[in-house]
Amino acid sequence: GLGSFLLGLVILASELRIVARFLDWAEVKLRRPVRRAKDAWASWPRWGRILIGAGLWIGGVTLGLWVLLYGFR
């Protein structure tokens, strides 16, 4: 979903100047936090990154199945 949204913004940016300006502004604002997150992730040991990745994947699948079967009640 998020990837499709970002791709849509990129397509709109080629047509609308205001969307292009927003994407330029967002890139500048997010550059430092993304770099810090990337450096923090790289500093973790390999087993920790695998464990976190597997946990997020399992959690995402579980949440997806929960919503599919029971919805947000």
Secondary structure in CASP SS format (residue, H / E / C, confidence):
PFRMAT SS
TARGET T0000
AUTHOR 0000-0000-0000
METHOD secondary structure of the structure
MODEL  1
G C 1.00
L H 1.00
G H 1.00
S H 1.00
F H 1.00
L H 1.00
L H 1.00
G H 1.00
L H 1.00
V H 1.00
I H 1.00
L H 1.00
A H 1.00
S C 1.00
E C 1.00
L C 1.00
R H 1.00
I H 1.00
V H 1.00
A H 1.00
R H 1.00
F H 1.00
L H 1.00
D H 1.00
W H 1.00
A H 1.00
E H 1.00
V H 1.00
K H 1.00
L H 1.00
R H 1.00
R H 1.00
P H 1.00
V H 1.00
R H 1.00
R H 1.00
A H 1.00
K H 1.00
D H 1.00
A H 1.00
W H 1.00
A H 1.00
S H 1.00
W C 1.00
P C 1.00
R H 1.00
W H 1.00
G H 1.00
R H 1.00
I H 1.00
L H 1.00
I H 1.00
G H 1.00
A H 1.00
G H 1.00
L H 1.00
W H 1.00
I H 1.00
G H 1.00
G H 1.00
V H 1.00
T H 1.00
L H 1.00
G H 1.00
L H 1.00
W H 1.00
V H 1.00
L H 1.00
L H 1.00
Y H 1.00
G C 1.00
F C 1.00
R C 1.00
END
